[in-house]
Amino acid sequence: QVQLVESGGGLVQPGGSLRLSCVSSVSKIIFSFYTMGWYRQAPDKQRELVASITSDGSTNYADAVKGRFTISRDNAKSTVYLQANSLEPEDTAVYYCNFIDWSRRPPWGQGTRVTVSS
C-alpha cells in the first residue's frame, strides 16, 4: 500500500519559517504524473487545501497563504515540499499531503503538526 510520510513541523514563533516535507512510497514515475497538494486541519475545523503543484510544476495557493508559502516537488525522490514563511498563529494546524487527481490515492498519513505561538 502506498504510504505518505510528512515531516518538518514544530513550534515556531510568529514570523518564523518551517520547511515541510512529504515522501511518498509510490514510484517516481507514478509520482511525477500527478498533482500533489498540501492540506491542513486546524483544531475543530475541516481539512483544507492550502497549496498544489501539477506534474509540470504549476502551482496554486489558498488566499490565506498566498505570498507566504511555496510548494515544490522533487519527482526523483517522490517528495513534495512546503516552505512556510511569515507564519501566523492562524497557520497552526496539522499539515498533510496527498495526491489530488489520482483515483487510487493513498490513505492520509499521520501529518506533521505546526504550532505558531510566542
ABEGO torsion letter per residue (X at the ends): XBBBBBBGBEBBBBGBBBBBBBBBABBAAAAAABBBBBBBBBBGBBBBBABBBBAAGBBBBBAAABGABBBBBBAAAGBBBBBBBGBBAAABBBBBBBBAABAABBBBBAEBBBBBBX
